[in-house]
């Protein structure tokens, strides 16, 4: 694929293409605002990279947050050792996030709630500085997408209030205008990346696409888009992710320590269904590339080969497309007049997931590798009560995902 097709606020990359440089978002936004929809040749895009400190690169799968554009605009970087580096924001936000990570990952901590919270966050490896940027401090964090071959990623900002108690009137007004429906649903999408294994195509959706989602589109064009592939919905991934979200919900229902504002959930699942056998987490070390998982795979080579052959055979099968399914869901949700429910109505919808749920090589519930972690803690405050703001959005997110799973 030699070009980028601008469609709304998304763009496509072929199986062998690299994501464009960090300036492409600004370039695309300018084109969209000035010229509307149009197609651009990939070679016309300025691929000049900003200055990068030695041993760092721009993350390939960043879907939201600050992007690195040199010293003038710091953002996420990927260290040569595979970890993610997040530049601290100005005080008090940056120092608040650093203090939070240090508190949660304190080696001497014996607090039950905090020890449980450690499992819900990216691993923290301390602070870091480059020789070229001596005045910039970075958080050194686990790279959550590193173990995925074709990661499908979505960043979901949680809470019906995304402004903290210290926010002034201007900040409150700004946050409320970004996504007016957030007070009703309690969560909002800020960016996503999907991969269709049949078309072998990566698709990116930026924050502008996400902000345009209407009240009746949050399920169909939000979650539905994230989990859809050409021939159906990835219900195997949805099921695993719901289970992980319920673990986070369980923690929030008992903790009375923190209140999280403008914090996000990062959800990831493996988009390459042909690689599910290789990326199955090991029971001992919970990674997909360890020696013990390789030993286990030797015992199931014959089964894997049979499964892979079966899954390859379904790629050319004429199945109900996800576009048709989501269109039907859109119609069902837009015709709904009862606003008491925070999930769209998707009853009487038949989703054909033959290639993802009828194929043992793809639908093996235990084979899908998916992950959910809490991220972004610049607005975390110590409290002595339940965080109803975050919990409200989390419950609604689980409910909406369950709607997709049950459809």
Order of alpha helices (4+ residues) and beta strands (2+ residues): beta-beta-alpha-beta-beta-beta-beta-alpha-alpha-beta-beta-beta-alpha-alpha-beta-beta-alpha-alpha-beta-beta-alpha-beta-beta-alpha-alpha-alpha-alpha-alpha-beta-beta-alpha
